[in-house]
Amino acid sequence: MKVLIVDDNANDRKLLRLIFERHGYTNIIEACDGLDGLKMGKEHKPDLIVSDALMPRMDGFQFLWTLNMDEDLRKIPFVFHSAVYTGLKDEDLASRLGAEGFITRPKEPEEFWREMSAILEKLAAGRRNPRPPRLMAEEREYLRHYCEIVTGKLEEKIRELEETLARRKAAEEELIANQERLKTLAAELAHAEERERYRIAIELHDAVGQRLAQSRMMLDALTKIPTSPECTGRIDNICGILDTVIDQVRSLIFRISPPVLYIVGFEAAVESLCEKFQEDFGIRITFTNDGESRTIAEDLRGGLYRMVQELLFNAVKHSRAKTVAVSVKSVESCVEIRVEDDGCGFDTSRLFQYGDKRICLGLFSIKERIEYLGGSMEIDSKPGRGTCVHLFVPV
């Protein structure tokens, strides 16, 4: 037996083919819709047609109606295998058009084959569902039934689409809300980090730093007391060690939270940072300040300072710059921070897709923190032409 399977879903066609082949029906032909089915029907003259109802270009009902107008093709047994969209009306119209059966889906393969076997046995016994003697002479009645079914199917698809869109919208809203919560949390963590840095730096300065300085003064006093050369040498060694430790503690305090940031101000701290980078890495770094009087909140100072530190680190480590220019100026109600280098540069359009993960993470973090503060970040860079980063923050 030659079987023609007509369905616009390739997976459904494959499943039906496997079911038929499993039961010994290996001569299978496939078509993707009614028009394709008509072509295959005329070309291969199948012994059975199994068709979906809702398909593009020509659906199953139009397909069967068109088959009925052909004296040869109308003799081929026709079985619907489709979902039901309008209750019994689908099956009623299918029967009126002469279909041998209407197998609804979804069904398990075994259940499908039980119903198909019953239809095949009926056909083998010569019991056929009569095709209409006059092919839909009552056109209005046919069109009415047909339109009801197609309309029902379209309404079902629209409902499914609306439900899908509603779920997607809810998911997008939840995603946006989660992103906002993450931004808020990240900013709160950054502020908490700055406060903790400041607290630790103060404790290091007031407790550890002062006691080290006192110890150094006491050792200096001991050196004025006459004693043996050996003892004097040991005291000198201890003084040298203490001097090293004091320098290390001061450097640690500077890295954790530079006192100048809160004592003198943001601009002075950034200028000191530039000098420190220039000394440590041997590149030329210039700093300019427009001299405008501006008040930057303490929490904001720490965050901006870390951003400039990150940008300088990128310029030194990743851009391989020889010179860097840092500037701070007021622009209306905002402070503009500009960090420009003459390094290797990069393609900004591909930065967060294929760029160095360390650079991407640092710039992404700056961007998120700046946007949370109501500001913005602009990056101007091209391969071989250096990089310029502008930070605009309301103060």
N, C-alpha and C positions, 0 to 999 in steps of 0.2 A: 504494500500500500504506500502510495506517495502522499505525504502530508505537507501542506503549506501552512506555515506559522506566520501570522501577521501581527506585529506589535512594534510600537515605536521605541520600546525599552529593550536595549540589546541584552541586558541581564535576564529579563523575563523570557525573551526568545531562547536564550541559552538554556535556561532552566527547563522549558518545555521540550526542547530538543533532547536534553539528557533523559527526561522522563520517558519520552517515546522510545528513544534508543534502548533504554534499559529494558523495555518490554518488547523488543524485537522489531521496532519500526525504525529502520535505518535510512530510509529514503526521505530525507527531510529537506524542505526548501524554506527559505526565510524571506520576509518582506517587511519593510519598516513602516508602511502605512497602506491605506486603501488603494491609492493610485499605483503604488509599487506592487500591491497584491494583485490588482487587475492585470498588470503586465506579466507577472509570474504565472498567473492563472491561465492566461491565453497561451503562454509559451510552453508551460510544463503540463497542463491539464491534470492537476492533482486529483486524488481520490477523496481527499478530506481537507477542509479549510478550518483552521482554528484561529480566531481573530479577537483582538482587543476591541473595545467599543470606542473609547476616547483616544483619537490619534490626530496628528496635524494633517493638513491638506485634505484628506478624505478619511472620515471616521468609519467605524465598523458598520453602522446602520446604512450610511450612504453606499458603502462598499457592497453590502448584501443587496440593497435595492438595485444597484447598477448590475450586479451579477444576474438578478432576476430578469433584466431586460435582454440578456443574451441567451439564446436558445440552447447553446452548448454549456455555458458556464453555470446556468441556473440549475443544472442537474447535479452539480457537485454538492455533497452534504456540507453544511455550514454550522459551526459551533462557536458560540461566544465564550470567551474566557476573560472576564473583566470584573472590576469592582461595580457595585450597584450604587447609583447616585440618586435615583428617584423611586426607590422602593420597587414595587412589582411592575411599574410602568416600563422599565428597561426590558424585563423578561417578556412582558405582554407584547410590546412592539416587536421584539426579536421573534416571538412566535408568529405574529401576524405576517412578518416578512418571510417566514418559512424556515427559520433556524431550527436545527435539530435539537438544540439544547442551549442552556445558558449556565455555565459553571462560574459561580461567583468566586472572587478572590478577596483576600488572601486565603489560601488553603495549604495544608501540608501535602507533599507530593503523593502520599498514599491515598489521601482522601480525594485529591484531584483525579487520580487514576481510577478509583472506584466509580466515580461519576462518568468519566470518559469511557470506561469499559461497558457500563450500562448502555450508553449511547451507541457504541460500536456493536454491541450485541443486538440492539434494536434494528440498526441498519442492516446487519447480516441477516436478520429475519425478514427483511423487506418492509419493515414498518417505517415509513418516512413521514415527516411532517409536510403536509401539502403546501406547495408554494402558491401564492395568490394567482388565480387564473388570469386575472387582468392586473397588470402590474400597477397597483395603486391608482386605480381609476378615480377614486375619491381623493384627489390631490390635497384638498383642504384638510381632510381628516388626517392624512399622513403627515402633512406639514405641521399640523397642530401637535400631534403626538411627538414628532421629531423635535420640534422647537422646545417642547416641555422638557424633554430629556436633555438636550444640549444646554438649555438654560439652567437646568438643575446641576449639570456637571460644572458649568462655568461658575455658578454661585458657590458650589462646594470648593472649587479651586480658589475663588476669591476669598472665601472664609479661611482656607488654609494659609493663603498668602498674608491675609490680615493678621492671623495668629502668629505667623512666623515673624512678620514685621514688628508686632507688639513685643514678642519675646526678644527680638534683636534690639529694639529700642530700650527695653528694660535692662538688657545686658550692657548696652552702651552707657546708659545712665549710671548703672552701678559701677562700671569701669571708670567713668569720669569721676564719680564720687570717691572711689578708692584712690584714684590718682591724686585728687585734691587732699585726701586724708594723708597720703604718703608725703606729699609736698609739705603739708603742715607739720607732720611728724619730723621730717628731715630738718626743717627750719628750727623746730623746737629743740631737736637734738643738737644742732649746730650752736644755738644760743646756750644750751646747757653746757656744751663742751667749752665754749668761751668762758663762761662763768667758772667752771671747774679749773680751767687753765689758769685763770686769774687768781683763784684761791690758792692753788698749789704754788704758783710763782710767789705770792705774798708770803706763804709759809716758809718756802725755801729761803726767801730773802730775810725775813724777820727772825726765823729760828736758826736754820742751818747756817745761813750766810753770816749772820751777826756773831754766832758762837765761834765759827771758824776765824772770823776777824779778831775776836777777843783772844782766842788761843794764840793767834799769830802775835798779837801785842804782848801777851804774857811771855812768849818765847823770846821776843825782842828784849824784854826786861831782863830775862835770864842771861842774855849774852853780855850784859853790863856788869854782871857779878863775876869777880875773878874766880876762875876755875881752871882745871887742867885743859891742855890743848885737845885731848881726846874728847872730853865732854863738850867743849866748844864746837868741835867738828860735827859731833852728833846733833847738837842743837841746830847748827846751820843746815844739816841734811833735812831735819824735820821741818825747818822753816821753808826749805825749797819744796818739799812735798806739800806742805800746807798752801804755799803760793799756787802750786799747780791745781790743787783741789779747789781753791777759791776761784781761780779762773774758769775751771770746768763748771762749777756751780753757777757762776755768772752767765756763762755761755748757755747752760741749760735753762736758766731763768729767761734769757733772751729768746730762746727757741720756743719755750712753752708759752710765754706771754710777756713781751717786752715791756718793762715798766714805763718807758718813754711814751708808749701808746696811750696810757691813761694819765700820765703826769704832764707831758708837754702837748700831746695831740696826735691825730692820725697822720698829718702831713710829715711831721718830724719823724715819726716811727717809720714811715715808708722811705724817707730819705736815708735814715740809718740802715734800713734793710738793704737798700741799693748799695750803700757803701760796703756792707758786710758781704754781699754777693760778689761785688767787684774784687774785694780783697781775697775771698775764698777761691774764686774761680778764674781770676785773672782776665776778665773781659771788661770792656769799657761800658759803664752804665751811667747815664745822665738822668738827673731828676729836676723837674721844673714844677713850680707851684705858682698859680696866678696871684697869690697873696691875698685873696679874698677871705674875709672873716666868715667862717661857717661853723655851725655846731653840729657835730655828729654824735649821736647817742653811743654810749659805751658798748652796748651789745652789738650795734652796727659796726663800730670801729673794728672790733675783733674779727668779724666776718669778712669785712672788706680787706683787712690786712692779710688774712689767710688767702684770699683770692689773688691779691697781688703777688704774694709769695709763690703760689702755684703757677702763675703765669711766668714769673721770673725763672722758676725751676724748669718749666717747659722750654723757655728760650735758651737756657744754658745746656740742659741735658739732651733735648730732642731736636731743637732747631739748629744746634751747633752755630749759634750766632756769635759774632765778634763784637757787635755793639748793640746796646739796648737803650731805648729812651722811654722813661716813665714820666707821666705828667698827671697832675691833679688840678682841676679847675671847676668853677661853678658854672652851670648852664641853667638859667632860670631857677627853678626850685630843686634842681638835681645837682649831684656832684658827678662829674665825668672823670673816669680814670682810664688812662690810655697807656697801653704797654705795646711798644713797637720794636721789632728786631729785624736784623738783616740776615736771618738764617735761611734755611733751605725751603721753608714754606710748604704748603700742601694744598690739595684740591678740597675746598670746603664742601663741595657738593657730595663728596664721598666720605667725608670725615667720620660720621657715625655708622657707616656701613663697613668700610674696609680699612679705616685708619688704625694707628697704633692704639691698642686698648688702654694703655696708661694715659695717653694724651686725651683720648675720647672720654674716659671716666672723669678725669680732672675737669675738662671743659664742660661736660654734661653736668657735673656737680655744681660748678659755678653758675651755669645757666639756670638750673633749678632754684638755687638759693637767690639769685638776682630776681627772677620772676616772682618768687614768693614775696620779696620785699617791694614788689610793684615796679621794678626796674626792667632793664633789658640788656642784652649782650649782643654786640655785633662783631663778626670776625671777617677781616679782609685779608685773604692770603692766596697766593698762587705759587705753584712749584718754582723754586729758584728765585723768588722775589720777596721773600720774607713774610712776616705775619704782623698784623696790627689788630689788637683786641680793644674794643671800646666797652666800658661798663658804665651804664647810666643808672643811678640810684637816687630816688627821692629822699631828702634828708629833712 
